[in-house]
């Protein structure tokens, strides 16, 4: 079996060197591979990456995906080892057949159990996947979990999340009627901080973005929204590609597309919080800019817009 796994890993490396980034695998084959890897013990890994970039050897032995998904990371005094380099993408996965709910739950199990995502966490913290209506017309995409999100395992539940909820409510929608996700599935670690808690956030690297992007794409493939709203520069960069713009202002205020889905870029709710701190006028201006983007989204979707809604944040 070891030889067979080795041969598969070699073949994946060969395909990768040819530029192949995903390999369709049936659910049965994937299960069989998982069992084979589990039977090899903790050092075995099936990765589409050369060994020097493989990162799972020192993590917990493979366990059934469901168990891993429900189990919080084991508390420990030592922060989990951060891999120096990440594989370019998660192991090939397929959403398989079934209802949206079934495919989303399979995806969730896979993401929450992904050993690379797990290895990025501080002790006791959680990998985060998007939440919401799988039939949502609007898909809000943020940057990465923050302090509150990595504890709850849910996106946008901290102060920026409260701001986002207010924006959604102002559109006459609820959080349950939209889908809310992030480019990243873990909170990017600041490595010179020791201990389980982290102060502050840092933007993800291109490498980190690249690793998580297939999971975001999978969520988009399930939800099939009519509009994506990219919240802030990182989300826009993840969707439009690194180097596609320098400042959010360059891509804001017009319709773009991500793989055929209309895309609107707006400011991140954290930016609104920072502008609020700078004073009433700055806060109001930033809110109006975001609101104009949301009015465009509502118009695009044919949602009714009241006069009151049109007038939000026009006066200080
Ligand atoms: N900021 C984000 O971009 N995402 C979250 O989930 C929380 C804060």
Boltz pocket constraint, residues with backbone or C-beta under 6 A from the ligand:
constraints:
  - pocket:
      binder: B
      contacts: [[A, 142], [A, 143], [A, 144], [A, 145], [A, 146], [A, 149], [A, 154], [A, 155], [A, 156], [A, 157], [A, 158], [A, 160], [A, 161], [A, 181], [A, 182], [A, 231]]
      max_distance: 6.0
